[in-house]
Amino acid sequence: MDTLAHSGNPQRETPPLHSQDNMPTEPLVSIVMPCFNAEAHLERSIGSVLAQAFTNWELIAIDDGSRDGTLAQLQRFQDGRIRVIGQSNMGVSGARNTGLKQCTGDYIAFLDADDTWSPRFLQTMVCKLESAPDTVLAYCGWQNLGIEDNRGEPFVPPDYEGPGKTLALLQGCRWPIHASLTRRGAIECAGGFETSLRIGEDYLLWMEVAAQGPIVRVQEVLAFYHHHEGPQATDNRALAALDTLKAKQIFTARHPDLVRKVGRTQVNAAVWTPVINQASELYWGGNLEGARPLFRRALLAGQGSMKDKVRMLPSLLPLWLHRLAVRLLTR
């Protein structure tokens, strides 16, 4: 994992949110945007940053070895608050860590190159954190756009702060990466993004940040996830489940005190029940190859009911033999 040195950046007085007068020389908010073959989306995503009512920000855009015109498109934006970094491909976590090393703001937000914010996102989120100095992170509601079923409805998540916070966060990632604003020091203390994770990297970071102090909810839909043609990070459900499991295992290994506080039985249920459910969904949907590695992980960890274990046991066999067993059992 890339480790980010804490800079000890002191707190600054926040200027009036709608005023450009007496603007500090350093931005209050740093926005990190990893970009890979994102040329078609940058006008919309960066446009949503330029449209923010809160103007005291810097945008650090990292072209992560794109093969299209992403770098050239980034360089067309004529705004001194936008900094562009080009690098060879390191993956999304590596790109974000590159951006984090360049951040100068007290607060950090992440916006993927194909997503957007409401014009009030930064204003509202900064106000929330400024009004609660002990909090480490603010999160808000979001909406999936470009999707037809009920997953496209606006969603405001529950208030997770309280005695059940750790268990609730262990059950699954509770907000997308662009629906939060985090104190820079909390991200530095967490060490940035775990580069061995391809999908669950933000989830692990949120758990690490939330373990440091209170989090606070903004009860508004201010972030938008745009579904579009072409591959997106969460398309591979088996990989997403495996990386989410790995993120949970990394977190629980780092925080045995929290595991003891919550209780091993409840932690195991939070970690493994979603894995078994996702594997079963893939299995009954005909995706045996996707289900097998999840079944094997759960089985070898001794997790699941006896009925689950009977269904999972053939995953230890070679694939051809597993397929044969499925055909025999489903006749």
C-alpha positions in Angstrom: 0.0 0.0 0.0 1.2 3.5 -0.8 1.8 5.5 2.4 1.1 9.2 2.5 3.1 11.3 4.8 1.0 13.6 7.0 1.8 17.2 6.2 0.3 18.7 9.4 -1.6 21.2 7.3 -3.1 23.7 9.8 -6.8 24.5 9.9 -7.7 27.7 8.1 -10.7 30.0 8.6 -13.3 29.3 5.9 -14.1 32.3 3.7 -17.8 33.1 2.9 -18.9 30.4 0.6 -20.3 32.7 -2.1 -17.5 35.3 -2.0 -14.3 35.5 -4.0 -13.0 38.3 -1.7 -10.1 37.6 0.6 -9.7 34.2 -1.0 -6.8 32.2 0.7 -3.8 31.5 -1.6 -4.3 27.8 -0.8 -7.6 26.0 -1.6 -9.7 24.6 1.2 -10.8 21.6 -0.8 -8.7 19.3 -3.0 -10.5 17.2 -5.6 -8.8 14.1 -6.9 -10.0 12.8 -10.3 -8.4 9.7 -11.8 -8.9 9.5 -15.6 -8.4 6.5 -17.9 -9.7 6.7 -21.5 -12.3 9.2 -20.2 -12.2 11.7 -23.1 -15.9 11.4 -23.8 -17.0 12.2 -20.2 -14.6 15.0 -19.1 -16.7 18.0 -20.3 -19.6 16.8 -18.1 -17.6 15.8 -15.0 -15.2 18.7 -14.9 -18.1 21.0 -15.9 -19.9 20.0 -12.7 -16.8 21.0 -10.7 -16.6 24.4 -12.5 -20.3 24.9 -11.8 -19.8 24.6 -8.0 -21.2 27.4 -5.9 -18.2 26.9 -3.6 -15.2 28.1 -5.5 -12.2 27.6 -3.1 -11.0 24.3 -4.6 -8.3 22.7 -6.6 -8.8 19.9 -9.0 -6.0 17.4 -9.5 -6.7 15.3 -12.6 -4.5 12.3 -13.2 -4.3 10.9 -16.7 -3.5 7.2 -15.9 -1.9 6.2 -19.2 -5.0 6.8 -21.3 -4.9 5.6 -24.9 -7.5 8.1 -26.2 -7.4 11.9 -26.1 -7.9 12.2 -22.3 -4.7 14.1 -21.6 -5.3 16.6 -24.5 -8.8 17.1 -23.3 -7.7 17.8 -19.8 -5.2 20.3 -21.0 -7.9 22.3 -22.8 -9.5 23.4 -19.5 -8.3 27.0 -18.9 -8.7 27.4 -15.2 -5.8 27.9 -12.8 -7.4 25.7 -10.2 -7.1 22.7 -12.4 -3.8 20.8 -12.3 -3.1 17.9 -14.8 -0.7 15.1 -14.1 0.2 12.5 -16.7 1.6 9.1 -15.7 1.9 5.5 -17.0 -1.0 3.3 -16.1 -1.0 2.4 -12.4 -4.7 1.6 -12.0 -7.3 3.7 -10.2 -5.8 3.3 -6.7 -2.4 4.3 -7.9 -3.8 7.3 -9.8 -5.7 8.5 -6.7 -2.6 8.1 -4.5 -0.7 10.1 -7.0 -3.3 12.8 -6.7 -3.4 12.6 -2.9 0.3 13.4 -2.7 -0.3 16.7 -4.5 -3.3 17.8 -2.4 -2.9 21.0 -0.4 -6.5 21.5 0.9 -7.8 20.7 4.4 -10.6 18.6 2.8 -10.5 16.0 0.1 -13.2 14.9 -2.3 -13.0 12.3 -5.1 -14.8 12.5 -8.4 -14.4 9.9 -11.0 -14.1 11.2 -14.6 -17.5 9.9 -15.6 -19.5 11.1 -12.6 -20.9 14.5 -11.5 -22.0 16.6 -8.6 -24.9 19.0 -7.9 -23.6 22.6 -8.0 -24.3 22.7 -4.2 -22.2 19.6 -3.4 -19.0 21.3 -2.1 -20.8 24.1 -0.4 -23.1 21.8 1.5 -20.5 19.3 2.4 -17.9 21.9 3.6 -20.6 23.6 5.7 -21.4 20.2 7.3 -17.8 19.4 8.3 -17.1 23.0 9.4 -20.1 22.9 11.7 -18.9 19.6 13.3 -15.2 19.9 14.0 -14.8 16.4 15.5 -16.1 14.6 12.4 -13.8 13.0 9.9 -16.1 12.5 7.0 -19.4 13.7 5.6 -21.5 11.6 3.2 -24.6 12.5 1.2 -27.3 10.9 -1.0 -26.8 10.0 -4.6 -28.6 8.9 -7.8 -27.7 6.4 -10.5 -28.4 7.9 -13.9 -28.7 6.0 -17.2 -30.3 2.9 -15.6 -33.9 1.8 -16.1 -34.9 -0.2 -12.9 -35.5 1.1 -9.4 -31.7 1.5 -8.9 -32.2 4.8 -10.7 -34.2 6.3 -7.8 -32.6 9.0 -5.7 -31.3 7.5 -2.5 -30.3 9.1 0.9 -28.6 6.6 3.1 -29.3 6.2 6.8 -27.4 7.9 9.6 -24.7 5.3 10.4 -23.0 7.2 13.2 -23.7 5.5 16.5 -22.9 2.3 18.5 -23.7 0.1 15.4 -21.5 2.0 13.0 -18.6 -0.5 12.6 -21.0 -3.4 12.1 -23.1 -1.4 9.6 -20.0 -0.5 7.6 -18.7 -4.1 7.7 -21.9 -5.3 6.0 -21.1 -3.4 2.8 -19.9 -0.1 1.2 -22.4 2.5 2.2 -21.8 5.4 -0.2 -20.0 5.8 -3.6 -16.6 7.5 -3.7 -17.9 10.8 -5.0 -20.7 11.1 -2.3 -18.3 12.2 0.5 -16.0 14.8 1.7 -13.2 13.8 4.1 -10.6 15.6 6.2 -7.2 15.3 4.7 -5.6 14.3 7.9 -7.9 11.3 8.2 -7.0 10.0 4.7 -3.3 10.5 5.4 -3.6 8.6 8.7 -5.4 5.8 6.8 -2.5 5.6 4.4 -4.4 6.3 1.2 -5.7 3.6 -1.1 -4.8 0.0 -1.0 -3.3 -0.7 -4.4 -3.8 -4.5 -4.3 -7.6 -3.9 -4.4 -9.1 -3.3 -7.9 -12.7 -2.5 -6.8 -13.0 -2.4 -3.0 -10.2 0.3 -2.5 -12.6 3.1 -1.6 -14.6 0.8 0.7 -11.5 0.0 2.7 -10.6 3.7 2.9 -14.0 4.6 4.3 -13.8 2.0 7.0 -10.4 3.1 8.0 -11.4 6.8 8.1 -14.7 6.1 10.0 -12.7 4.1 12.6 -10.9 7.4 13.5 -13.9 9.4 14.5 -17.5 10.4 13.9 -19.0 10.6 10.4 -22.0 12.8 9.5 -24.8 12.5 7.0 -26.1 15.2 4.6 -29.7 14.4 3.9 -29.6 15.5 0.3 -28.9 13.9 -3.1 -25.9 15.8 -4.3 -23.8 13.1 -6.2 -24.6 11.4 -9.5 -23.3 8.1 -10.9 -23.6 7.9 -14.6 -24.0 4.5 -16.2 -22.9 4.2 -19.8 -21.8 1.8 -22.4 -18.4 0.2 -21.9 -16.7 -1.4 -18.9 -17.3 0.1 -15.5 -15.6 -0.8 -12.2 -18.5 -2.7 -10.7 -19.5 -4.7 -13.8 -17.8 -7.8 -12.6 -19.9 -9.0 -9.7 -17.6 -11.9 -8.7 -14.5 -9.7 -8.7 -16.4 -7.0 -6.7 -17.5 -9.6 -4.1 -13.9 -11.0 -3.8 -12.4 -7.5 -3.5 -15.0 -6.4 -1.0 -14.3 -9.6 1.1 -10.5 -8.8 0.9 -11.2 -5.2 2.1 -13.2 -6.5 5.1 -10.4 -9.0 5.9 -7.7 -6.4 5.8 -9.7 -4.1 8.0 -10.6 -6.7 10.6 -7.0 -7.9 10.7 -5.8 -4.3 11.4 -8.5 -3.6 14.0 -8.8 -6.6 16.4 -10.0 -4.2 19.1 -13.1 -3.3 17.0 -13.7 -7.0 16.3 -13.7 -7.8 20.0 -16.0 -4.8 20.7 -18.5 -5.8 18.0 -18.2 -9.5 18.6 -16.6 -12.2 16.4 -20.0 -13.9 15.6 -21.5 -10.6 14.3 -18.4 -9.7 12.5 -18.2 -13.1 10.7 -21.9 -12.7 9.7 -21.2 -9.2 8.3 -18.1 -10.4 6.4 -19.3 -13.8 5.1 -23.1 -13.6 4.6 -22.9 -11.2 1.7 -20.2 -13.4 0.1 -22.3 -16.5 0.3 -25.4 -14.7 -0.9 -23.6 -13.2 -3.9 -22.1 -16.6 -4.8 -25.5 -18.3 -4.5 -27.0 -15.6 -6.8 -24.3 -16.2 -9.4 -24.7 -20.0 -9.0 -28.4 -20.0 -9.5 -28.0 -17.5 -12.4 -25.8 -20.0 -14.2 -22.5 -18.3 -13.6 -20.7 -21.2 -12.0 -17.2 -19.8 -12.8 -18.1 -16.6 -10.9 -19.6 -18.5 -7.9 -16.8 -21.0 -7.4 -14.0 -18.8 -5.9 -16.5 -17.2 -3.6 -17.8 -20.6 -2.5 -14.3 -21.9 -1.9 -13.3 -18.9 0.2 -16.4 -19.3 2.4 -16.1 -23.1 2.7 -12.4 -23.0 3.6 -13.1 -20.4 6.2 -15.7 -22.7 7.7 -18.6 -20.3 7.0 -22.2 -20.9 6.1 -24.9 -23.2 7.2 -24.8 -27.0 6.6 -27.1 -26.5 3.6 -24.7 -23.8 2.2 -21.7 -26.1 2.7 -23.3 -29.0 0.8 -23.9 -26.6 -2.1 -20.4 -25.1 -1.8 -18.4 -28.4 -1.4 -18.2 -29.2 -5.2 -16.4 -25.9 -5.7 -13.3 -27.7 -4.5 -13.4 -30.0 -7.5 -12.1 -29.3 -10.9 -14.5 -27.2 -13.0 -15.6 -30.0 -15.3 -16.3 -32.2 -12.4 -18.2 -29.5 -10.6 -20.4 -29.0 -13.7 -21.1 -32.7 -13.8 -22.1 -32.6 -10.2 -24.4 -29.7 -10.8 -26.1 -31.5 -13.7 -26.6 -34.7 -11.5 -27.9 -32.8 -8.6 -30.4 -30.7 -10.6 -31.9 -33.6 -12.6 
